[in-house]
Every structure is written in C-alpha cells, then in structure tokens.
C-alpha cells in the first residue's frame, strides 16, 4: 500500500534531533504534518530580550520538558519561513515533512511575546502578519494553524497565567489572516474552545464558500466519543455535514483518532490538570520541580480549591472524573498496581472505619494509615495521592473512543478524516504512533472492501486535502511504499505493545508503541528503511 500520512503531529522538535523520525516510520508512516495547534519552529528560535518562545509555548501545551526543548532551540540557525524550508531540505529526513505556519509564532514574530499576550496588534502589525503569511503560502507551506483550547498556557515567567498567543486573537484578526489561506487554497487547522462551544461553532462557518466567496479547507480537532458525554459524538458528523452542504459550500472535516484515547499521568503531570485553576499551578512548575509542587499542595487554600473543583460537575471537563475510571499503572505501594482508584478509595473508607483487615498487606496498611482522617471526599483522596507520591504514581484513564461500533462510524464517515495521532507531543502522557494501523485493523476485521476504503482514507484522501504529492502508487510518483502482514495486523494488541523507553536524543523517557512484525517493510523514495524488525542502514 502507499505510505501512511500522520495528519496531526508535533514532530517539529524531534525532527531536529532524529530526522529519520523512527517512532513514526516503524508503523508505516511516510508523511507527517507539523506546525499544528499554532506552534512550531518556522521562524527559528525567536529568542529576544530574554524571551524563549519555543520553551514558553511548547512546555505546557505539549508536555515536553524544557531540558528537551533546549536541546532543539540551541541548535536552531534559521530565522525565517524560507530559511526553515531550506534547512529541512538539508536534513537527512525519513518521512516527508509537511509544514503549517503556526499562528502563535507568527504573532510573536511580529509583536514579541509580551505584546502578543497582552494587547491586540496595530493595523501595521496585522498587515505585517498577513505579508509573512502570504510569503509562507507562496513558499509552499500547506496551511495555517490556530488554537483555541482554553487550557493551553505559557510556561515562562512572567506570563504563566496567560494562554498562548493565538488565543488572544480577535475574530477580525483570524478572518483577515484566513483570507490569505483561502486565496491560496491551503488548509486551516484549528482547535475548539470547549468553554465556548457556540463561538467555536460560529468560527467553523469561515469554511463556507457561500458566505466568503471561496471554500476554505478546514480541519478541526477532534471527533471523539467521550466516555462522560455519551451523545456528543453525534454532533461531529452533523456539524461537518452542515459545513459541507450545498447551503454553505465548505471544505470541512474533523480529525479522528483510531483508538481509545488513553492518557497517562505521573502524579499531577497530565494535560487534564490544566483544566482546573488549582492544579494549573502545579502544571506551571517545571516537570522536574517536585519541591515546588509539594509546596503548593501543602497550602490549605490550594487543597480546598482543588477538592471543590474536582467535585464541580458543572465545570467544563474533557474527561471522566469517576475514580473507577482511573487506573494505577505504577506506584510505590505495589498492591495498588493494576487497580482502579475507586477500589483503593473504598478500602480506605473501610480501613478508616476500623476494619484494618481491609488492607491487603502491611505496606498497604501503612499507606492507608497515612491518609488524613476522615477522607469524606474523593477529591481529597486524590490530592493526598498526588501530593504524597508525585511522579512515582503513574495512572491512566480513557477520555473517549472506547466503544468500537461508534469509533468505526467516526473513522469511516465521509465528513471526518482519520490520521490524527498527536505524534511527538506529551512525551510521557500519550502514544498513538500506531493509530493508522489501528484504523486498518478495524477495517480488516470486517472486510477486504473496508480495508480498501481505509487505505484510501489514510493515504490519498489526506494527501489531496493537504495538497501534497503523496499517498499514491502511481507510475512516476515518489516510491513511498509500505508492506503490511494482514495476519499480524489482526493479531496486534496496541495496549500490550505500548511501553516507556529511554531515548538518548531527548535524554528522557518517552511513551511509544511497538508494532514490530505488522509492518514488514517501509520504503521511502524507493529505499527500504524498515525491514519488519529493525531499521536498515538507509
């Protein structure tokens, strides 16, 4: 089959350290889209007057330690969109790189970090942004990325309480910039403001050719079947269908992840903790800064706010706060490994009532005895866990896509597009490098006809949408070819093959997938780079 496309990655950083992008290639990916969510390196390091924008923007939004980011930024030697493309041409790349121009970095380039998060651009500054965007489109960038997810915050002082620059743009600024993208028939990649669903819905109308003279190719995150909102998934096909209707004449799709959205946390180090005002303080600490996190959690005011927010079910949330949905993977109390937090909590309640036999071991009895008395609320129980164990407690939960029949509908709906894997982000929290293989697996369990459809949806369809020459096995096309063993694909268990590895390029752990044996060969530009078990010298 043609090489697979990963349509949503944050590999802008890793490609500088490991241009072969091996964690993608081993799963049959031969083309990746970078510069998503308004973040990227198209303008270089952008360091100025003590500002370090890449560290500022990427650290919390993509949960990448500053030590890793510095390794990249310190070697950046370009300072313009054109020079970035020239730089990529010089790298010994594995997959094809498809860059988007990132809105947050564009604002910083024109306004500086301080102004980009404290005021609106002047008329001259907005015009300068349009000129730079126009230049990038002419140079060959595939489109423009923006961001509106309300818990994407900066990581450096003095702006840790500010959201990333793209989120400070007005609708007028966005509309003005997108006219440039529309003119060049390029892609707008956007994310929703889950706290303002009506406003998000209205922004999607910018795709309309009926309203704006010409359709704007728009791809949005993300169609998902949420575990705590069981009807929400139905909205995504309806909204996309409306945008693409003859009435509005848009070119719109939601991206889809092809697997249960499993997220890992180490103590309070987890993207979902940006959603709460209390735990946002913890996320503002550097990942290695356990002492400051402990100091914050020792505050009575923090504890009261955390517990209150945890139990406020009226607040916007992207995950299920049921303790029975939260699972321990690793903990100093080994009795808890493989259990839900709910089962531990119930034993704690029994223990505090005097039933000491509820403890499974002496170690658990010691751990249960250390909890404050009485533990009346689940939020206080969780607070004690993350305060006591910090990153030594590793736990996980599923945000959505846990119902196979609904996931299949999303993956194969005509107005939705699979291939969103978020590769390269959230080093210790997510691993969906094998997401495209899982779409093929779902199809293979049903019929060869659906496999054919899945291949098209993972190759030529996204290639056509992003305007790139990839995803085909035509004579004369670049020979990006993948060979997949169908029996091995059917037997593949993604959960059993997810593991944490230490990567020398980062000098840090990363959560990855291992589908070895499923993908028997990967060819990039006619050269074999993967043989089913290892990478070739090429």
N, C-alpha and C positions, 0 to 999 in steps of 0.2 A: 504494500500500500504506500501512498505518498507519506512523507514525513508529517508528523502531527504539529499543530500550532497551539501554543500556550498563549491565550489572548490577554491574560492579565497577570503580569509578574512585576516584581521589584528587584530584578536582577541587575539593575543599573550599577550596583556596587560590586556584586560578586564578579561580574564580567571583567572588572579591572584586576582582580586577584587571581581568577581562574577562568580565562577567556573561553576555554572549552566547555564551560558550564556542564560538568559531568553529571550532576544530580538531575538534570533535565534530559540530557541526551540518552542516558541509560534506559529511559522509559519511552524512547521513540520520538521525543520532541526535537524538531529540527528548525523551528522558527519561534521566536519569543517576542512579545510586545513589552517594551519597557517605557518608563516615564509616566506611569499611571498615578492616579489619585493626586495630581498636581505636583508630584515630587519627582526629582531626577537630577541629572548632572549635566544637562545640555549647555549650561552657561559656565561650567567649570566649578571651582571651589567656592567662588563668590565670597571669599573671606575679605572683610573690610572693616576697619575701625574696631577691631576686636570681635566682630561678629563671625560666627561659624555656621552659616545657614544649613548646610547639609546635616551636621550634627543636631542642630536645633530642630529641624523638621523631621528627620528620619527616626530619631532615637525612640520617641514615644509612639509615633504613628505606626511604625513598622516593628517596634520592639526589637531594635538592633542595638547592642551595646555600643557606647561611644568608643571604646577601645577598638572595635571592629571598624567603625566608620572612619576613625582617624587614619587607619592603615590605608584606606582608599583616598581620602581627601589629601593626605600628604603627598601622594604621587600624581595628583591631577595637574596637568600642564597646559590646559586649554582654557579659553575664556569667552568663547562664542559658539553659537549653534553650528556654524560652518566648520569651525575647528574641531568640534566634537565629532562630526561625521568623518572628518579626515583622520582623527585619532582612532575611531572604530575601524576604519579601513586598514590601519597599520597593525591592529591586534590579530593574533592567531586565533580567530574566532572558531568556536564549534558551530552552534546554531546561527542561523540568520538573525540579526538584531533589527527589530522594527521600532524606532523611537517615536514617542509622542512628545510634544512640547508641554512642559508642566507649568500650570498657572501660578502656583506659589512661587516657583523660582523666577518666573517672568516678572511678577510683582517686585520681588526682592531685587532683581537686576535693575529695574527702572527706579524704584522708590527707596531701596535699602530696607533692611529688616525692621527697624524701628517704625518707620512711616508705614510700611506695608501692613502692620497690625494695629495702627493707632489712628489712621486717617484715610480718607479717600484720595485717589490720585487727582492731580490737577488735569486740566484739559490737555496740557502739553505732555504730561506723563502718560495719560491714556493713549494719546496719539503715538508716543514712543513705543508703548506696548504693542500697538497694532502694527507698527513698522517691523518690530522684531518678530512678531508672529507671522507677518507676511513673508519676511525673509526665510523663516524656518519652513514655511509651506513650499516656497519656491525651491528650497534646498532639498526637499524630499521627505520631510517629516510626515508621518502617517496621519497626524491629527494633533489634538489639543486635549489635555486632561485637566479636569477641575475637581474640587472636593467640597462636600457639604456635611460629611459625617460629624455630628456635633461633639464627639469625644476625641477629636484629633487635636492635640495640644503641642505647643512648643516645649523644648526640653532645657533651654538655657536661660539663666537669669539675664535680664530682669523680666522676662516675658513668659514664665512658666504657667501663668494664669491665662495666657492668650492662646486662641486657636490659630492654626496655621494660616498663612496669608490669604490663600484662595477663599477662605470662608468669610473674609471681610469685604469681598467684592459685592457691589450692588447688582441688581438685575440689569440695570442700564449698562454697567461695565461688561457684564457677561454677554449680553446681547450684542454689544458693539464688537467684542473680540470674536464671537462666534460667526459674525457676518464674514470675517476673513476666512474662517474654516469652511463655511458654506460656499464661498466663492471658489475655493479650490477643490471642492467635493471631497474633503477629508473628514476624519472621524472626530466626534466629540465624545470623550469618555467621561462619565460623570458618576457621582455617588449621591445617595439620598440624604436628606436631613430628616431622620426618623422622628425628630421632635416637631417637625413642621411638615406633615405629610401632604397637606393641601398645597403648600408652597412648592414642594417637590413636584407634585403632580402638574402644577401650572408651568413649572420650568420645562417639563418634558414637551410642552407644546412648541418649544423652539425648534423641534424637528420638522414641523409642518411646512411643506411646500405650499400649501394652500394659503397659509397665513403670512409666509415670509418669502414667497416668490420662487423658492427652490428648496427641495428637501435637504435637511441636514442629517447626515449619517450620525446616529446617536446610539451609544451602547452604555447601559447603566448597570450598576451593581444593586442587588443581585436577586434573581428569582429564587426563593427558598421556601421550603415547607417548615415553618417554625414549630418547635416542639411545644411552645406555650401559647401559640396562637394558631389553632388548627385550621382556620379558614383563610388565613392571609394569602396562602399560595394561589388562591383562585384569582386574586387581583392582578397578578403579573401578566397572565395571558390577556386578560380583559383590557388592561391599560395599553399594552403593546399593540393589541389588535386595533384599539381605537386610534392610536397614533398613526398606524399604517393603513388606516381605512381610506377609502376614496374621498371621504369627507375632509380629512386632514392631510392626506398625501405625504406621510412622513416615511423615514427610513430608520426604524427604531427597533432595538432589541434589548432584553435583559440578559445578562450573562448568568450561566448556571454552573454550579459545582456538582460534579457527578458522584458524590459520595456523602455519607453522613458528615455533617460539619462538626468534627470533633476538635475541641480546643483544649489545650493543656495549660495549667497554671503551676507556677512554683511559688508557694505562699501567695502573696498578693501581686506577683508579677504576671499579669494577664491583661489583655486588651479590655476585657469587660469591666475591669475596675476603674477605667477612665470614665465610666458612665455615672459614677457617684461622686458627689462633691467631696465626701470624706476620703475615700480611697484614691481619688485623683492626687491627693497629697503624697501618697506612697509611690504612685507611678511617676511623680515628678522627681523622685530620688533616682540617682544612677543605679543600675541593676546591682552593682557590687556594694552599694551603700546600705548594708543591713543595719548599721548602727543608727542612721538617721530614721530609717523606717521604724525601728523599735522605739526610738524617742517619740515619734509622732503617735504611735499606737499606745504608748504609756499615758497619753493625755486623756483625762476623763471626758473632756469635751469631744475629742475625736471619737471615743468609744460610743458615746451617746448618739452622735450624729450617724456613725456607721450603722448601728443597730436600727435606728429609726429609718434610715434609707433602705436597708435590706428588707424591712417589712412593709415598705410603702409600695404596695402593688399597683397604685395608680400612676407611678412614675414610668416613663418610657424605659423599656428594657429589651435587649436583644437576646436574652437567654432565660432559661427556666431556673428559678431560684428554689425549687423543691430539693431538699437535701438528699432525697432518694435518687435524684438525677445527677448527683455529684459523686465522683468515684475516686478513690485513693489509688494511685499507682505506686508511689514510693513514700516511705515515712520512717523516721527513727523508731516508731512503735510498729514493729513488723506485723503484729496481729491485725493491723488496720489495712494492710496492703490487699487490694482486690475487693475491698468493701465499699459500700456507699457511706457517705457522711451521715445519712439518715439512720443506718443501723448502728453506727457508733454513738450517735446522739441518744438513741433510745436506751442503749446500755448505760450511758452516762446518767440518764434520768433515774434508772433503776438503782444504780450504784449510789447516787446521792440520797435516795430514799432509804438507804441502809442495806440494800441487797448486794453485799460485797461479792457474792458468788457470780454476779453479772459480768465481772471482769474475767477475761479468758486466760490471763496469765498474770504473774507478778508484775511484769513490765507494764501491762495494760492497767493494772490496779494503781500503780504509781502514777501513770499518765492521767487517769480519771480523777485521782485524788488532787491533782494539781489544778483542776478547773475551779473557778470561783463558785461559791455557793450562795444562793441557788442559781442554777442556769435555767431561767424561766423562758428564755427566748433563743430561737435558732441563730439569730444574728450574733448574739454574744458568744455562742458556742463556736461559730466560725471565726470570730475575731480572736478568740483565745488560740485557736489552731494556727492562724497565720502569724500571730504575734509570737507564739512560743517556738514555732519551727521554721518560720520564714521559708527560704527556698528549699530546705530539706524536705518539706511537704510538697510532693508533686501530685496533682489531682487533675481530673479531666471531666468534661461534660460534653453533651451533644446539643448544639444550637438548633439544628434542623436537618432535613433530608433523611430522616430515619424511617420513612415509610416508602418501601421500594415502588409501590404502584403509583404513588404521587410523583416521586422522583422521575420515573420513566416518562410520565406525562410532560414534566417540565423540560427534560432533556430533548424530547423529540417534537416539541411544539414549534410550529413554523415561525412564530414571532420571538422565540427565545433562542439563545445561542450557547451551546456548551463550550468548554475550554477555559473557563475561569479556574485557575489553580493557586493564585497568590504566591507563586514560587519566589523564593528569595527574601521573603518577609517573615517576621515573627519567628526568629531562629529556633526558639525552644517551645513555641506555642502551637505551631501548625505544621503539617506536612501533607501536601496534596500533589506532589510531583507526579504521581501515577494517576491523576484524575482522568486523563483522557483514556487510559487503558480501561478504567472502570466503566466509562461510557460504552466502550466496545464490549466489555464483559456482559453488561446488561443486555446489549443487543444480541450477543452470541447465545445467551440463554433462551432467547425467543425464536430467532430465525435468521437464516442467511440473508434474507431480504432486508431485515432490520440492520444487520451488520453493514450491508452496502450503504444504507442510509446514514448510519453512524460514521462510517469512513468519510463520506462527503461532508457531514456536519463538522467534522474535526479537521478537515483539510481545505478543500476548495471553497467551501462556503465562507469561513472566516477570512481566507486569503482574499477572496473577492471583496468582502466587506471592508477590509483594511487596505485594499488597493495594492497588495503585494504580489509579486510573481512567485508563487509557491503553491504547494498543495495539489500538484497535478503530476501525472506520469505521462505527459505528452512528449512526443519526439521533439527534441530541441530544448526542452525545459531542463533546468538545473536538476541533476540526479540526486535529489534528497529522497531516499528510499528506506522503508522500514519493513522488516520481515518479522511476523508475529506467529508464534506457535498457538493455534486455536485451542488445543487440549490443555496446554499450560495456562492459557488465559482463563479458561473456565475453572481451573483448579486454584487460581491465585486468590490468596486471602490478604487483603491490604492491611487489615488491623494486625495480623500476625507478623507482617513484614515491615512494620513501622518501628524504627529504632533511633536512639540517640547516638551519634558518632562525634568524635572529636575531629574537627577539621583544621589542619595545620594552617591553611590560608587565613583563617579567622583567629587562630589560637583560641578557639572557643567551641563549645558543643553546638550541634545542630540536630534537629529532629528531621529525619529523612525517611524515604521509602526504599525498599529493595525488591524489585520485580524481576530479578535475575532469572533467566530461563524462559520468561514470557516473550521478551523481545530478543529474537535470535540474532538479528543484525541491524545495524544502523549505518547508512551511507549518507555522507554529506558531500555534495558536489562530486559524487561518484567515487569517493574514497571511504572505505569501511573504517568506522571509528569505534564500533562496539561489536563484539563477537558473541554476545549472549551471556558471557560470564565476566568479561573484562574489557577494558579499553585497548585499542590497538595503538601501535606507535604513532599513527596518524593523528 
